[in-house]
Structures are given as C-alpha cells and as structure tokens.
Amino acid sequence: MIAALIVVLVVLCLTLVVVTSMSVRVLREYERAVVFRLGRVMNQRGPGLIFLTPGIERMVRVSLRTVTLQIPAQEVITRDNVPARVAAVAYYRVVDATKSVIEIENVLNATKQIAQTTLRSVLGKAELDALLADRETLNEHLQHIIDDQTEPWGVKVTAVEIKDVEIPERMQHAMARQAEAERERRAKIINAEGEFQAAARLSDAAEVISRNPVTIQLRYLQTLIEVSGNQSSTIVFPLPMDVLHPLIDAARGRRASTSDPQQRALLDDALAAAQRVLAEAPNGAQLEIEELPAVEPA
C-alpha cells in the first residue's frame, strides 16, 4: 500500500513538472509571442517570462530584429536596351508580430520574392547611366515600392541597396572610349581657353606699349640681356628695320669726323653692307643679323 502511494506521488510530481515546462516560456528582449487560444489569436506577449495554458494555448515566437536579405542577381534590360546583371541587398524588420503570423505564411520568402520582382521592374525602366551614377534615387524608389507591398504583413523595409552591376565586356570597352573622348574634349577646351586668355593679355600689353614707344626699346634690351646669359648655343635674334637707320646715321657722322684711314675704311665697309641689306629687304621686314663688322673707336 505504501509502495503504491509512493508511485502515485512520483507520477503526480512528474506530471506537474511536465505541465509546468509546457506552460512556462522565456522570451528574449527582441522576441514577441503570438498566442492562440483554441485557434483564436490573443494579444501578443513578451518579453520575459510568460505562462500558457497547457492544451489550450499555443505560442508562435517572432523576432523583431532587422534581417539582412540577399536579393539574388537578376537579369534585366535597361530602358536603352542594355543587358545587365544586378544584385542587391534589402534590410527589413517585423513591426507587428501578429500580422506577420496571421497575414502571411513565410515572411522571409515573401519579402524575397517581392524584392526580386520589384528590382527587375524598376531597373527595366531606368537607363544604364542612371543605373551606374544615380543609384541613390533608384535605391529610395525600390525601398518605397517594396515597403508599400509588405506593410500589410507587419513588415517594415528600412533600406534597399544596389550592390553590384555587371554589364557586357563590349559595353565596358565602349564606355571606356567614351570617357577617353570626353577627357580629350575637355583638354582641348581648356587649351583653347588658355590661348584665348593669353591673346587677350598680349593685346592689353600691346596697348600699353603703344602709348610710349620707348617701352618697346626697353623690352628689346631686356630680351637681349635674357638671351645673352646662355653661352652654349647660337642665338639668332630678329632685328627691326627701324633700328638700323639710327645706327647708319651714327656711323656716317663718325666717318665724317674721323681722320684715321683704317677706321674710315672699316666704317665704309659697314655702311656699304648696311645699305645692301636695306636695299634688298622689303618694307616693314625683319632681318636676322648674326654678326656685324667690328668698328674700333676713334
């Protein structure tokens, strides 16, 4: 009799332990429980310690953390008829645990399928340049469309990012040639702009010099000083015709005033050479004079 009583007590204790383990649940901070009582949904519970009526209530555990959804690469044809392979990533989280259980069978699979179809639809309406350079606008557009479709399920899509865009190799070569041509065009425009500005500055300088003829002579002397510093090369300097006339007049005056026959002969040779040059050169021409006959002082 005592043995039978002990067996009954042990069975009752085991039954109590089993029932207690079935009715007590512990939920983490990021989890919520959707409770069904005899098939009807009750208010969600958690986090922490919750109790369920054994045999009457059933619990579905739902996570509220953000989920990273990898969208497989999709074959799309852009608006300008360029084939491309685009992969993306989406971030979503459950904001209403009850809707995510009773409105949709599998939240993850449903969100993934919606993201794939939306990606093909939106990118098919965009041109290749926008797909490569204006991704922020496309990302926002994708996020709004997917979020509107998943909102009845209690799911909030926080972000959608286009991760990778693959285009055919021949299109890559064409884009490289286009970029090279664009850079050459910019270089030519910059070069032409520089020449235009230099010509404008030269015109301003010529206007300043024209106000006083002495300035051109000072500039001429300064140029002679600059080129005389280089001893390793022969410099041919253009000499204006107007410069020769004062020199010839000075040589004639010096010839008339000197009495040395040798010096007069040298001056005669120099004057004859200058006269030949002036006679052969056209009006307004510039002469290239490398060396003039040396004249000793009187």
HELIX and SHEET records of a PDB file:
HELIX    1   1 ILE A    2  SER A   23  1                                  22    
HELIX    2   2 ALA A   97  ILE A  102  1                                   6    
HELIX    3   3 VAL A  107  LEU A  123  1                                  17    
HELIX    4   4 LEU A  128  ALA A  133  1                                   6    
HELIX    5   5 ARG A  135  THR A  150  1                                  16    
HELIX    6   6 GLU A  151  TRP A  153  5                                   3    
HELIX    7   7 GLU A  169  SER A  210  1                                  42    
HELIX    8   8 VAL A  214  SER A  228  1                                  15    
HELIX    9   9 MET A  241  SER A  257  1                                  17    
HELIX   10  10 PRO A  261  GLU A  280  1                                  20    
SHEET    1   A 2 VAL A  24  LEU A  27  0                                        
SHEET    2   A 2 GLY A  48  PHE A  51 -1                                        
SHEET    1   B 3 ARG A  40  VAL A  41  0                                        
SHEET    2   B 3 GLU A  31  ARG A  37 -1                                        
SHEET    3   B 3 GLU A  57  SER A  63 -1                                        
SHEET    1   C 3 VAL A  67  ILE A  77  0                                        
SHEET    2   C 3 PRO A  83  VAL A  94 -1                                        
SHEET    3   C 3 VAL A 155  GLU A 166 -1                                        
SHEET    1   D 2 PRO A 238  PRO A 240  0                                        
SHEET    2   D 2 GLN A 286  GLU A 288 -1                                        
END                                                                             
